Amino acid sequence: MGNTYIPILMVTSEHDAARLSSGQQSGVSAICDKPFEPQTVREILFRVLDEA
């Protein structure tokens, strides 16, 4: 098996910048704020998968 990229989308209502930064440093590919519209999630997923 080669290198496998698995994008991780974090969906949260968190507003604490330090906690959000910690998530990004942990390898989260993208963060989506709650509440969200389905179109927003689609756009994020297309962007993250396009980067892969």
N, CA, C and O atoms as a Tripos MOL2 file, in Angstrom:
@<TRIPOS>MOLECULE
protein
  208   207    52     0     0
PROTEIN
NO_CHARGES

@<TRIPOS>ATOM
      1 N           0.8390   -1.1880    0.0000 N.3       1 MET1
      2 CA          0.0000    0.0000    0.0000 C.3       1 MET1
      3 C           0.8780    1.2430    0.0000 C.2       1 MET1
      4 O           1.9030    1.2980    0.6800 O.2       1 MET1
      5 N           0.4650    2.2250   -0.7630 N.am      2 GLY2
      6 CA          1.1820    3.4910   -0.8080 C.3       2 GLY2
      7 C           0.6800    4.4180    0.2820 C.2       2 GLY2
      8 O          -0.0430    4.0100    1.1920 O.2       2 GLY2
      9 N           1.0710    5.6450    0.1710 N.am      3 ASN3
     10 CA          0.5780    6.6350    1.1140 C.3       3 ASN3
     11 C          -0.8940    6.8770    0.8520 C.2       3 ASN3
     12 O          -1.3020    7.1130   -0.2860 O.2       3 ASN3
     13 N          -1.6780    6.8190    1.8910 N.am      4 THR4
     14 CA         -3.1100    7.0260    1.7740 C.3       4 THR4
     15 C          -3.4810    8.3160    2.4870 C.2       4 THR4
     16 O          -3.1230    8.5230    3.6460 O.2       4 THR4
     17 N          -4.1960    9.1750    1.7880 N.am      5 TYR5
     18 CA         -4.6460   10.4380    2.3570 C.3       5 TYR5
     19 C          -6.1170   10.3010    2.7080 C.2       5 TYR5
     20 O          -6.9460   10.0110    1.8450 O.2       5 TYR5
     21 N          -6.4350   10.5110    3.9700 N.am      6 ILE6
     22 CA         -7.8160   10.4680    4.4180 C.3       6 ILE6
     23 C          -8.1640   11.8420    4.9780 C.2       6 ILE6
     24 O          -7.7190   12.1970    6.0690 O.2       6 ILE6
     25 N          -8.9560   12.6170    4.2390 N.am      7 PRO7
     26 CA         -9.3190   13.9460    4.7290 C.3       7 PRO7
     27 C         -10.2590   13.8420    5.9280 C.2       7 PRO7
     28 O         -11.1100   12.9550    6.0020 O.2       7 PRO7
     29 N         -10.0810   14.7660    6.8540 N.am      8 ILE8
     30 CA        -10.9080   14.7930    8.0600 C.3       8 ILE8
     31 C         -11.6210   16.1370    8.1180 C.2       8 ILE8
     32 O         -10.9830   17.1900    8.1300 O.2       8 ILE8
     33 N         -12.9360   16.0920    8.1550 N.am      9 LEU9
     34 CA        -13.7640   17.2910    8.2660 C.3       9 LEU9
     35 C         -14.2870   17.3790    9.6980 C.2       9 LEU9
     36 O         -14.9790   16.4780   10.1720 O.2       9 LEU9
     37 N         -13.9560   18.4540   10.3690 N.am     10 MET10
     38 CA        -14.4160   18.6720   11.7400 C.3      10 MET10
     39 C         -15.6250   19.5980   11.6970 C.2      10 MET10
     40 O         -15.5450   20.7030   11.1610 O.2      10 MET10
     41 N         -16.7430   19.1510   12.2570 N.am     11 VAL11
     42 CA        -17.9550   19.9530   12.3340 C.3      11 VAL11
     43 C         -18.1300   20.3320   13.7990 C.2      11 VAL11
     44 O         -18.2210   19.4610   14.6640 O.2      11 VAL11
     45 N         -18.1760   21.6230   14.0740 N.am     12 THR12
     46 CA        -18.1720   22.0610   15.4640 C.3      12 THR12
     47 C         -18.9320   23.3680   15.6500 C.2      12 THR12
     48 O         -19.1520   24.1240   14.7030 O.2      12 THR12
     49 N         -19.3210   23.6070   16.8790 N.am     13 SER13
     50 CA        -19.8850   24.9070   17.2580 C.3      13 SER13
     51 C         -18.8910   25.6470   18.1460 C.2      13 SER13
     52 O         -19.2180   26.6770   18.7360 O.2      13 SER13
     53 N         -17.6890   25.1180   18.2330 N.am     14 GLU14
     54 CA        -16.6160   25.7110   19.0500 C.3      14 GLU14
     55 C         -16.2150   27.0700   18.4870 C.2      14 GLU14
     56 O         -16.1130   27.2420   17.2720 O.2      14 GLU14
     57 N         -15.9850   28.0370   19.3830 N.am     15 HIS15
     58 CA        -15.5590   29.3630   18.9620 C.3      15 HIS15
     59 C         -14.2130   29.7420   19.5730 C.2      15 HIS15
     60 O         -13.6630   30.7990   19.2620 O.2      15 HIS15
     61 N         -13.6830   28.8860   20.4380 N.am     16 ASP16
     62 CA        -12.4030   29.1520   21.0900 C.3      16 ASP16
     63 C         -11.2640   28.9480   20.0900 C.2      16 ASP16
     64 O         -11.0350   27.8330   19.6190 O.2      16 ASP16
     65 N         -10.5590   30.0210   19.7720 N.am     17 ALA17
     66 CA         -9.5030   29.9720   18.7500 C.3      17 ALA17
     67 C          -8.4070   28.9760   19.1030 C.2      17 ALA17
     68 O          -7.8790   28.3060   18.2150 O.2      17 ALA17
     69 N          -8.0550   28.8650   20.3750 N.am     18 ALA18
     70 CA         -7.0010   27.9330   20.7810 C.3      18 ALA18
     71 C          -7.4270   26.4900   20.5270 C.2      18 ALA18
     72 O          -6.6270   25.6800   20.0580 O.2      18 ALA18
     73 N          -8.6560   26.1720   20.8270 N.am     19 ARG19
     74 CA         -9.1460   24.8080   20.5870 C.3      19 ARG19
     75 C          -9.2370   24.4960   19.0970 C.2      19 ARG19
     76 O          -8.8990   23.3930   18.6680 O.2      19 ARG19
     77 N          -9.6910   25.4600   18.3160 N.am     20 LEU20
     78 CA         -9.7760   25.2640   16.8680 C.3      20 LEU20
     79 C          -8.3780   25.0910   16.2760 C.2      20 LEU20
     80 O          -8.1750   24.2590   15.3930 O.2      20 LEU20
     81 N          -7.4430   25.8560   16.7490 N.am     21 SER21
     82 CA         -6.0620   25.7450   16.2810 C.3      21 SER21
     83 C          -5.4990   24.3760   16.6250 C.2      21 SER21
     84 O          -4.7810   23.7760   15.8260 O.2      21 SER21
     85 N          -5.8190   23.8900   17.7960 N.am     22 SER22
     86 CA         -5.3680   22.5590   18.2200 C.3      22 SER22
     87 C          -5.9030   21.4840   17.2780 C.2      22 SER22
     88 O          -5.1910   20.5370   16.9420 O.2      22 SER22
     89 N          -7.1310   21.6280   16.8610 N.am     23 GLY23
     90 CA         -7.7210   20.6780   15.9100 C.3      23 GLY23
     91 C          -7.0060   20.7110   14.5800 C.2      23 GLY23
     92 O          -6.7520   19.6610   13.9880 O.2      23 GLY23
     93 N          -6.6770   21.8930   14.0990 N.am     24 GLN24
     94 CA         -5.9790   22.0250   12.8280 C.3      24 GLN24
     95 C          -4.5770   21.4300   12.9180 C.2      24 GLN24
     96 O          -4.1070   20.7970   11.9730 O.2      24 GLN24
     97 N          -3.9160   21.6290   14.0440 N.am     25 GLN25
     98 CA         -2.5730   21.0760   14.2320 C.3      25 GLN25
     99 C          -2.6000   19.5600   14.3500 C.2      25 GLN25
    100 O          -1.5890   18.8970   14.1220 O.2      25 GLN25
    101 N          -3.7520   19.0160   14.7060 N.am     26 SER26
    102 CA         -3.8880   17.5660   14.8480 C.3      26 SER26
    103 C          -4.1190   16.8660   13.5240 C.2      26 SER26
    104 O          -4.2010   15.6390   13.4770 O.2      26 SER26
    105 N          -4.2240   17.6290   12.4520 N.am     27 GLY27
    106 CA         -4.3760   17.0230   11.1410 C.3      27 GLY27
    107 C          -5.7420   17.1580   10.5100 C.2      27 GLY27
    108 O          -6.0190   16.5140    9.4980 O.2      27 GLY27
    109 N          -6.6030   17.9800   11.0830 N.am     28 VAL28
    110 CA         -7.9230   18.1990   10.5030 C.3      28 VAL28
    111 C          -7.7580   18.9070    9.1580 C.2      28 VAL28
    112 O          -7.0210   19.8870    9.0560 O.2      28 VAL28
    113 N          -8.4350   18.4160    8.1420 N.am     29 SER29
    114 CA         -8.3280   18.9820    6.7990 C.3      29 SER29
    115 C          -9.1410   20.2590    6.6410 C.2      29 SER29
    116 O          -8.7280   21.1750    5.9310 O.2      29 SER29
    117 N         -10.2980   20.3230    7.3000 N.am     30 ALA30
    118 CA        -11.1730   21.4900    7.2040 C.3      30 ALA30
    119 C         -12.1020   21.5200    8.4040 C.2      30 ALA30
    120 O         -12.3890   20.4930    9.0200 O.2      30 ALA30
    121 N         -12.5600   22.7170    8.7190 N.am     31 ILE31
    122 CA        -13.4860   22.9060    9.8400 C.3      31 ILE31
    123 C         -14.7480   23.5710    9.3160 C.2      31 ILE31
    124 O         -14.6870   24.5440    8.5640 O.2      31 ILE31
    125 N         -15.8920   23.0330    9.7220 N.am     32 CYS32
    126 CA        -17.1930   23.5720    9.3310 C.3      32 CYS32
    127 C         -17.9320   23.9770   10.6050 C.2      32 CYS32
    128 O         -18.0970   23.1740   11.5240 O.2      32 CYS32
    129 N         -18.3720   25.2330   10.6450 N.am     33 ASP33
    130 CA        -19.0960   25.7340   11.8120 C.3      33 ASP33
    131 C         -20.5530   25.3070   11.7830 C.2      33 ASP33
    132 O         -21.1710   25.2230   10.7210 O.2      33 ASP33
    133 N         -21.0920   25.0370   12.9690 N.am     34 LYS34
    134 CA        -22.5180   24.7750   13.1160 C.3      34 LYS34
    135 C         -23.2040   26.0900   13.4000 C.2      34 LYS34
    136 O         -22.5780   26.9520   14.0160 O.2      34 LYS34
    137 N         -24.3970   26.3010   13.0140 N.am     35 PRO35
    138 CA        -25.1490   25.4970   12.0500 C.3      35 PRO35
    139 C         -24.5880   25.7340   10.6510 C.2      35 PRO35
    140 O         -23.9470   26.7520   10.3880 O.2      35 PRO35
    141 N         -24.8350   24.7940    9.7770 N.am     36 PHE36
    142 CA        -24.2970   24.8910    8.4260 C.3      36 PHE36
    143 C         -25.3470   24.4680    7.4170 C.2      36 PHE36
    144 O         -26.3140   23.7790    7.7400 O.2      36 PHE36
    145 N         -25.1280   24.8970    6.2040 N.am     37 GLU37
    146 CA        -25.9930   24.5120    5.0980 C.3      37 GLU37
    147 C         -25.3440   23.3340    4.3660 C.2      37 GLU37
    148 O         -24.1170   23.2720    4.2820 O.2      37 GLU37
    149 N         -26.1250   22.4140    3.8430 N.am     38 PRO38
    150 CA        -25.5600   21.2800    3.1010 C.3      38 PRO38
    151 C         -24.6280   21.7140    1.9730 C.2      38 PRO38
    152 O         -23.6280   21.0470    1.7080 O.2      38 PRO38
    153 N         -24.9440   22.8250    1.3050 N.am     39 GLN39
    154 CA        -24.0930   23.3050    0.2260 C.3      39 GLN39
    155 C         -22.7040   23.6720    0.7380 C.2      39 GLN39
    156 O         -21.7130   23.4850    0.0330 O.2      39 GLN39
    157 N         -22.6280   24.1910    1.9540 N.am     40 THR40
    158 CA        -21.3330   24.5370    2.5500 C.3      40 THR40
    159 C         -20.4780   23.2930    2.7230 C.2      40 THR40
    160 O         -19.2860   23.3070    2.4150 O.2      40 THR40
    161 N         -21.0780   22.2260    3.2120 N.am     41 VAL41
    162 CA        -20.3470   20.9680    3.4040 C.3      41 VAL41
    163 C         -19.8870   20.4310    2.0430 C.2      41 VAL41
    164 O         -18.7540   19.9680    1.9200 O.2      41 VAL41
    165 N         -20.7340   20.4850    1.0430 N.am     42 ARG42
    166 CA        -20.3430   20.0390   -0.3050 C.3      42 ARG42
    167 C         -19.1320   20.8100   -0.8100 C.2      42 ARG42
    168 O         -18.1860   20.2170   -1.3290 O.2      42 ARG42
    169 N         -19.1600   22.1220   -0.6590 N.am     43 GLU43
    170 CA        -18.0510   22.9520   -1.1270 C.3      43 GLU43
    171 C         -16.7510   22.6160   -0.4020 C.2      43 GLU43
    172 O         -15.6930   22.5320   -1.0250 O.2      43 GLU43
    173 N         -16.8300   22.4280    0.8970 N.am     44 ILE44
    174 CA        -15.6470   22.0670    1.6770 C.3      44 ILE44
    175 C         -15.1180   20.7120    1.2290 C.2      44 ILE44
    176 O         -13.9130   20.5470    1.0400 O.2      44 ILE44
    177 N         -16.0060   19.7480    1.0580 N.am     45 LEU45
    178 CA        -15.5670   18.4110    0.6500 C.3      45 LEU45
    179 C         -14.9320   18.4350   -0.7380 C.2      45 LEU45
    180 O         -13.9040   17.7930   -0.9510 O.2      45 LEU45
    181 N         -15.5170   19.1540   -1.6730 N.am     46 PHE46
    182 CA        -14.9220   19.2460   -3.0170 C.3      46 PHE46
    183 C         -13.5290   19.8720   -2.9320 C.2      46 PHE46
    184 O         -12.5990   19.4040   -3.5890 O.2      46 PHE46
    185 N         -13.3810   20.9300   -2.1230 N.am     47 ARG47
    186 CA        -12.0950   21.5950   -1.9850 C.3      47 ARG47
    187 C         -11.0520   20.6570   -1.3680 C.2      47 ARG47
    188 O          -9.9340   20.5540   -1.8730 O.2      47 ARG47
    189 N         -11.4140   19.9790   -0.2880 N.am     48 VAL48
    190 CA        -10.4780   19.0810    0.4000 C.3      48 VAL48
    191 C         -10.1020   17.8990   -0.4800 C.2      48 VAL48
    192 O          -8.9360   17.5060   -0.5240 O.2      48 VAL48
    193 N         -11.0690   17.3300   -1.1770 N.am     49 LEU49
    194 CA        -10.7790   16.1770   -2.0340 C.3      49 LEU49
    195 C          -9.9810   16.5820   -3.2610 C.2      49 LEU49
    196 O          -9.2080   15.7790   -3.7850 O.2      49 LEU49
    197 N         -10.1510   17.8070   -3.7270 N.am     50 ASP50
    198 CA         -9.3930   18.2990   -4.8590 C.3      50 ASP50
    199 C          -7.9240   18.4960   -4.4920 C.2      50 ASP50
    200 O          -7.0420   18.3500   -5.3380 O.2      50 ASP50
    201 N          -7.6660   18.8280   -3.2280 N.am     51 GLU51
    202 CA         -6.2950   19.0230   -2.7470 C.3      51 GLU51
    203 C          -5.5550   17.6960   -2.5860 C.2      51 GLU51
    204 O          -4.3250   17.6650   -2.5310 O.2      51 GLU51
    205 N          -6.3010   16.6180   -2.5130 N.am     52 ALA52
    206 CA         -5.6820   15.2950   -2.2610 C.3      52 ALA52
    207 C          -4.9330   14.7790   -3.3930 C.2      52 ALA52
    208 O          -4.3690   13.6880   -3.3140 O.2      52 ALA52
@<TRIPOS>BOND
     1     1     2 1
     2     2     3 1
     3     3     4 2
     4     3     5 am
     5     5     6 1
     6     6     7 1
     7     7     8 2
     8     7     9 am
     9     9    10 1
    10    10    11 1
    11    11    12 2
    12    11    13 am
    13    13    14 1
    14    14    15 1
    15    15    16 2
    16    15    17 am
    17    17    18 1
    18    18    19 1
    19    19    20 2
    20    19    21 am
    21    21    22 1
    22    22    23 1
    23    23    24 2
    24    23    25 am
    25    25    26 1
    26    26    27 1
    27    27    28 2
    28    27    29 am
    29    29    30 1
    30    30    31 1
    31    31    32 2
    32    31    33 am
    33    33    34 1
    34    34    35 1
    35    35    36 2
    36    35    37 am
    37    37    38 1
    38    38    39 1
    39    39    40 2
    40    39    41 am
    41    41    42 1
    42    42    43 1
    43    43    44 2
    44    43    45 am
    45    45    46 1
    46    46    47 1
    47    47    48 2
    48    47    49 am
    49    49    50 1
    50    50    51 1
    51    51    52 2
    52    51    53 am
    53    53    54 1
    54    54    55 1
    55    55    56 2
    56    55    57 am
    57    57    58 1
    58    58    59 1
    59    59    60 2
    60    59    61 am
    61    61    62 1
    62    62    63 1
    63    63    64 2
    64    63    65 am
    65    65    66 1
    66    66    67 1
    67    67    68 2
    68    67    69 am
    69    69    70 1
    70    70    71 1
    71    71    72 2
    72    71    73 am
    73    73    74 1
    74    74    75 1
    75    75    76 2
    76    75    77 am
    77    77    78 1
    78    78    79 1
    79    79    80 2
    80    79    81 am
    81    81    82 1
    82    82    83 1
    83    83    84 2
    84    83    85 am
    85    85    86 1
    86    86    87 1
    87    87    88 2
    88    87    89 am
    89    89    90 1
    90    90    91 1
    91    91    92 2
    92    91    93 am
    93    93    94 1
    94    94    95 1
    95    95    96 2
    96    95    97 am
    97    97    98 1
    98    98    99 1
    99    99   100 2
   100    99   101 am
   101   101   102 1
   102   102   103 1
   103   103   104 2
   104   103   105 am
   105   105   106 1
   106   106   107 1
   107   107   108 2
   108   107   109 am
   109   109   110 1
   110   110   111 1
   111   111   112 2
   112   111   113 am
   113   113   114 1
   114   114   115 1
   115   115   116 2
   116   115   117 am
   117   117   118 1
   118   118   119 1
   119   119   120 2
   120   119   121 am
   121   121   122 1
   122   122   123 1
   123   123   124 2
   124   123   125 am
   125   125   126 1
   126   126   127 1
   127   127   128 2
   128   127   129 am
   129   129   130 1
   130   130   131 1
   131   131   132 2
   132   131   133 am
   133   133   134 1
   134   134   135 1
   135   135   136 2
   136   135   137 am
   137   137   138 1
   138   138   139 1
   139   139   140 2
   140   139   141 am
   141   141   142 1
   142   142   143 1
   143   143   144 2
   144   143   145 am
   145   145   146 1
   146   146   147 1
   147   147   148 2
   148   147   149 am
   149   149   150 1
   150   150   151 1
   151   151   152 2
   152   151   153 am
   153   153   154 1
   154   154   155 1
   155   155   156 2
   156   155   157 am
   157   157   158 1
   158   158   159 1
   159   159   160 2
   160   159   161 am
   161   161   162 1
   162   162   163 1
   163   163   164 2
   164   163   165 am
   165   165   166 1
   166   166   167 1
   167   167   168 2
   168   167   169 am
   169   169   170 1
   170   170   171 1
   171   171   172 2
   172   171   173 am
   173   173   174 1
   174   174   175 1
   175   175   176 2
   176   175   177 am
   177   177   178 1
   178   178   179 1
   179   179   180 2
   180   179   181 am
   181   181   182 1
   182   182   183 1
   183   183   184 2
   184   183   185 am
   185   185   186 1
   186   186   187 1
   187   187   188 2
   188   187   189 am
   189   189   190 1
   190   190   191 1
   191   191   192 2
   192   191   193 am
   193   193   194 1
   194   194   195 1
   195   195   196 2
   196   195   197 am
   197   197   198 1
   198   198   199 1
   199   199   200 2
   200   199   201 am
   201   201   202 1
   202   202   203 1
   203   203   204 2
   204   203   205 am
   205   205   206 1
   206   206   207 1
   207   207   208 2
@<TRIPOS>SUBSTRUCTURE
     1 MET1         2 RESIDUE 1 A MET
     2 GLY2         6 RESIDUE 1 A GLY
     3 ASN3        10 RESIDUE 1 A ASN
     4 THR4        14 RESIDUE 1 A THR
     5 TYR5        18 RESIDUE 1 A TYR
     6 ILE6        22 RESIDUE 1 A ILE
     7 PRO7        26 RESIDUE 1 A PRO
     8 ILE8        30 RESIDUE 1 A ILE
     9 LEU9        34 RESIDUE 1 A LEU
    10 MET10       38 RESIDUE 1 A MET
    11 VAL11       42 RESIDUE 1 A VAL
    12 THR12       46 RESIDUE 1 A THR
    13 SER13       50 RESIDUE 1 A SER
    14 GLU14       54 RESIDUE 1 A GLU
    15 HIS15       58 RESIDUE 1 A HIS
    16 ASP16       62 RESIDUE 1 A ASP
    17 ALA17       66 RESIDUE 1 A ALA
    18 ALA18       70 RESIDUE 1 A ALA
    19 ARG19       74 RESIDUE 1 A ARG
    20 LEU20       78 RESIDUE 1 A LEU
    21 SER21       82 RESIDUE 1 A SER
    22 SER22       86 RESIDUE 1 A SER
    23 GLY23       90 RESIDUE 1 A GLY
    24 GLN24       94 RESIDUE 1 A GLN
    25 GLN25       98 RESIDUE 1 A GLN
    26 SER26      102 RESIDUE 1 A SER
    27 GLY27      106 RESIDUE 1 A GLY
    28 VAL28      110 RESIDUE 1 A VAL
    29 SER29      114 RESIDUE 1 A SER
    30 ALA30      118 RESIDUE 1 A ALA
    31 ILE31      122 RESIDUE 1 A ILE
    32 CYS32      126 RESIDUE 1 A CYS
    33 ASP33      130 RESIDUE 1 A ASP
    34 LYS34      134 RESIDUE 1 A LYS
    35 PRO35      138 RESIDUE 1 A PRO
    36 PHE36      142 RESIDUE 1 A PHE
    37 GLU37      146 RESIDUE 1 A GLU
    38 PRO38      150 RESIDUE 1 A PRO
    39 GLN39      154 RESIDUE 1 A GLN
    40 THR40      158 RESIDUE 1 A THR
    41 VAL41      162 RESIDUE 1 A VAL
    42 ARG42      166 RESIDUE 1 A ARG
    43 GLU43      170 RESIDUE 1 A GLU
    44 ILE44      174 RESIDUE 1 A ILE
    45 LEU45      178 RESIDUE 1 A LEU
    46 PHE46      182 RESIDUE 1 A PHE
    47 ARG47      186 RESIDUE 1 A ARG
    48 VAL48      190 RESIDUE 1 A VAL
    49 LEU49      194 RESIDUE 1 A LEU
    50 ASP50      198 RESIDUE 1 A ASP
    51 GLU51      202 RESIDUE 1 A GLU
    52 ALA52      206 RESIDUE 1 A ALA
